[in-house]
Structures are given as structure tokens and as C-alpha cells.
Amino acid sequence: MEEQKEQTAPPAEETEVIVIPQPSSEESEWPAPPPPPTPRNLLRTLAGKVPGLLARWRAALADAPEALRERVRAVLRGRALRRALWAEELRLFEDDYTRNYTPGLTKPPDVGRPFLLMPWRVRGGVVLAHGYMAAPLEVRALGEYLRRRGFAVLGVRLTGHGTSPEDLSNRTWEDWYRAVERGCALMEAVTPKVAVAGFSTGGCLALIAASRLRDRVRAVVSVCAPLYVRDHGIHFVPSIVGISSLLKRIGIKRFQFDYVENHPENTHINYSRNPLRSVRELRAVMAETERALAGVAAPALIIQGSRDTTVHPDSGPDIFAKLGSAQKELTIFERGRHGIVNGEGSAEVFSRAAQFLEQVFSAAEPPPGPRPAPSETAAVVASGGGGEDLPKEGDAPQITSTG
């Protein structure tokens, strides 16, 4: 019988034991974490680094080519000018608002305050003008849309608007136009690619600016600008104003007419009283627009509602026909109201305007030489608009044509 070998268990591995000494009562168990940085500490840290950063930046700029140094200086000058001009626009509004505030008639300040919208990267600038008796809030939605598409947008306040009807009655249409000119100067401090755009009377002022500032305006967009209006009573306003002024001078108050009631689509924006003297100025700006059309050279987009209840729908096609622009486009939206830049269907109007501006600003600079042959495009857009009927036979224009 074989002798069985005694099996023995392998020796156990030695385990290293680490003894952590017990801290004394005078010592903390763990080191205290550093305190979280406070805004004041962060500012102090940044302030300490700014001089060094500026010194390195100046040294790098000193070694750069003169063209680059001049470009940096121009950018800094442009920013300073932009801030100064923008501060002046805000000051003008605050002064006018405070001086002309009328309880029950003046809207909240956010309605009339001009706005400046800056995208992350600027592909061009748009000076945007609102309509008669309205305020910058009327075109704010369009401005926000264009900003999202990469455009810097300045919503100007036409003088006499966003304050009180009495303030408006003491202004001329040239006062309204000067607000657009100031806007162009401010936008030129942002980008050399400047377009003017406007709704209703703002569209008229945009067209006038494109004619008077031919060398500075790269494109113009006019939405429902009035060459003609539905209310034929506007033609009698000068006579009424003249009679009212005569009655004032001889001391008769019974038959004076200074204001008429206004029932706008946007009651939270527009004045509820319409100064007759301002209606006379509206007629004057319409006449000036017609005279200015032949002098417009920039690419132009004309947008019109097919059944506008305020502006006669023939305005858009006639503006389009009389424009001197070599590149011009007409888009007619099937709409049964005037304020197509707000509410249902407005997104299509915004998209059309943005598409046109993108096309103009992305095009290469034309070579020197004779002007290109005119390019005219007309189209009817029947979608949206709250269920209006499609274009009927005989409505012009019916198709898109390029010639």
C-alpha cells in the first residue's frame, strides 16, 4: 500500500498593514478646501492680468504690418462711433418721451424706443423703419428674424413717433427722413454693407434714402409702401388744415379740426388720434417717393399685399415699374390686411426679405464698366395669409418672369 503523502496548505501571504496615525485634537482630519472664488476676487485677478495682456497686444500690433494696424484702429474707432451714435439716439428718444408724455395717449417706452440688434457674426446691416403713427415695436419681429439670419439691425424711431400725437403734429416728413439718415450713419460704423428697409411709410422713407444715398446704400426693401391709399379723403386734408388754421387765427374754435380718431390694427403700438397736419406730411412723403424712384440704383425688393386695406394694392407694382434699379424684384403676397409684418403669415414675408438681402450681400462686387442689363422678377405668393382666395384671372402679376 502506497504511502500517502501528507498534503499541507500553502503558506499564507504576508499582508502589509499601514497604520494611519490618529490626528491630534489640535489638527483637522483633512485639509480645508480653498474658498470658492468670489466675483470680486475674479475681477482682481483679471485686473492684475490686464496690463500684461495689453502690453503683449501692443507689442504684437507694433510688429504687424501698417495695413493691419490701421484696420485695428479703424475697428476701434468704428466701435466708439457706434456707441456714441447709439447713445445719442437713445437720448433723443428719452428726451422726446419725457417732454411729450400724455396720459392715456402715450404708449409704454418699450414701444417707441429704438433698438439695435447685433448677431454673433455680421454679414450686413439693415436700417429698418416703421410706419406712420406707429413705433419701432411694429417692425421688431422682422428685426429679430433678420438678426437670426446674421444681419445687424437698427430699428429707427421716426421723429414724432412713439411719444404722443401732439408731438407728431409738430413734425415734418423731413424730420422722419432724418432719423433714417442718422440710422445709416450709425450702421456704417458697424459694417460697410448697409441696406435700408421699411414697412408702410417706412418703406417710402427707405426708397427715398436709397435714392439720396446712392453711394452708401447697397440694397433696399420696401413692404406695403403707399404710393396710393384706399382713403380718398386724404386729398382733402390740405384744405381742411388750411381752413382750420384760418379759423384759429380769427379766433373761431367751433369748426376747427386738428385730429381724427384712428382705429389701427395694432392698438398697443399705434396712436389712437391722427393729426391732420401729419396726414398732409404723409401726402408729401408719398409724392417725394414717386419722384425719387427713378434715382434708386441699388438692388430693390418690393413686397405688397394683394388686398391691402390701407395702401392701394397698385402701389407695389407701380413702385416696381418706376424704379431705376438694374436689379429689382416684386413679390405680392395674398393677404387681406395691411400689417403683414406681424401676425399670421408674417414669417413668409420675413423669409423673403432675408433671402433677398442674403443674395445681394453675398454677390461679388460688380466689375467696373457699364451697368448690367436690367433684371426684373415678379411673383405672386399665395400661401399663408389666413385662408384668402388664390389669385384670380387677370390679377397681375400671375407668374414669375425674368427678362
Secondary structure by P-SEA (a helix, b strand, c coil): cccccccccccccbbbbbbbccccccccccccccccccaaaaaaaaaaaaaaaaaaaaaaaaaccaaaaaaaaaaaaaaaaaaaaaaaaaaaaaaaaaacccccccccccccbbbbbbccccccccbbbbccccccccaaaaaaaaaaacccccccccccccccaaaaaaccaaaaaaaaaaaaaaaaacccbbbbbbcaaaaaaaaaaaaaacccccbbbbcccccccccccccaaaaaaaaaaaaaaaccccccccbbbbbccccccccccccaaaaaaaaaaaaaaaaaccccccbbbbbbbccccccccaaaaaaaaaccccbbbbbbccccccccccccaaaaaaaaaaaaaaaaaacccccccccccbbbbbbbbcccccccccccccccccccccc
